[in-house]
Amino acid sequence: MIRKPDRQYDDFAEIIPWASMGQSSVASEVGRSLLPIGIFDSNLPVSKYEGTSKEVSNKDADFEKYILNIVGTAIRTGTGKLVTCLHVVEAIINKMSKGYALVSRTLPGNTIAHTACAFGSALKYVRPRQKKGDAGVDLAVIPFVPRDRYGNVIDTPPIVWGDSTKLGVGARVLVGGFPYGTDLFKITQTNRGVVQPSFFDGIVSAIIPAQNERETRLIQMSTQAAGGMSGGAVFDPETGSAYGMITSSLQGLGGDLHPVTYAIPSEVILPYSGAINYDSELGRMGDDDPMWFDEIE
């Protein structure tokens, strides 16, 4: 005979955190500085402010029309700037005249609200030794000040950079980004539209030195990175300090992922992004970038 659960069992329904997205952690805090970037295949829901969509949540009936087609990941750095891979920016700009970064916030009831903010340009990496642009280094900076549908600036925290020159083989790292792009958020019914970064762990498996003046050092890691994670962060699992940015990973002939991923170190990213300042209607952008790299001998 099947017996109806008693009252004590029923009480579990009241204490299970059904809508919880977990406790705050080092990785979740880093995730606040990571934004998916890409294009829209359909018309944006128009807002009052030009270049910004109205806010759409995963609870809206037609939200899937307005989910960003994610091409890669960008890291918020300093004031009014994102860093990402040059190949990600080129894939976006070559297909459409402008790209978008998706800024998200969590509302009560496990509702994730998204606002898409446009960008139309990016700055290629400049070699510091020759003061020349170099598309061979897969790095770009996007001037970016996110706005809500009323034109108010959306506060997204900049990442905290760490000193990658102190990394060695065997050091443990975490990587974060948006693997598989938009497809990841349509796989199952329960996570449809819940756009948030994913994280993987690994170790530094090699430090690859530059072989000529047109190259940069690279961090090689024993972890996988699927498409959409280009531009994602490599960071310390204990402090959250970012040591670099994912650029590529090793794939087999059949497209299978191998646990070999490459990243541009922060020692290259920070001097470049920190040197970029520009004037906007909000004032000077970029002057608050940390300058620890001045101390590197």
C-alpha positions, 0 to 999 in steps of 0.5 A: 500500500502506498502511504501519503507522505506525512506532514514532516516530509511536506515541510521540506518543500518550504525549506528547499531553496528552489530558486537559489543560484547558489552562494556567492563565491570567488568564481561567481564574483569574477562572473559578474565581470564577464559579459557575453558578446555577439549579434542579434538575428532578429530585431531588438525590442526597442527601448527609449535609449538608442543602442540599448534594448528594453529589458527582457527576462527568461519569464517573458513569453517571446524571450527566445526571439531576443536572446543574444547570438553569443560569439564570445566572452568579454572581460570588463576592465577599468571604466568604460572598457571591455577586453576580448579576442580580436577574432571575436570582434572581427566575427561580429563586426564583419557580419553586422555593423554593430555588436552587443554585450548582454548585461544581466541582473537577477530578480526575485523568483529565479528571473534573469533579466537581460539588457543588450548594449551596443558597440560599434568599434574596437581597438586592435593590439599595439606592439609596445616595442614598435608602437605598431598595430599587430593583428597577430596578437589576438587582443582588442579593447572595446570602448563600452559604457552599458546603459539601461532602457532609460539611458542610466549607466548600468554598474558592472564591476571591473575585474581585478587583475593579477600578476601573471609574471609570477605564474609557473607550471603546476599553478592551479587556475579557473577559467570562465566564459560562455561555452557553446554560446547561446546553444547552452541556454537552450539545451534543457527546459529548466535553464532556457534563458538563464544566461550565466558564465560557466567555469572549469578548473585546470593547471598551468601546463606550460608557459610558452615564451615569445620567439620573436618581437611580434609574438607574446608569451602565452599561458597553456593550461590543462583544461578544455574551452569550448567555442564561446569562451574566447575572451574569457577569464583565467583567474586565481581560484582563491583570490579571483585575480585574473591572470589572463584571457582565453584565446584558443583551445586544441581540438581534434579533427572531429571537433572533439575538445582536448584539455589544452587551452591557451591564454594571453597573460595579464602582463600583456593585456593590462599595459595595453588596456590601461593606456587607452583613455577616452572622453565621453559624455560621462567624462574621462573613461579608463583613468582608474585602471590599476598600474601594477605593471609599472613595477615589472622589471 
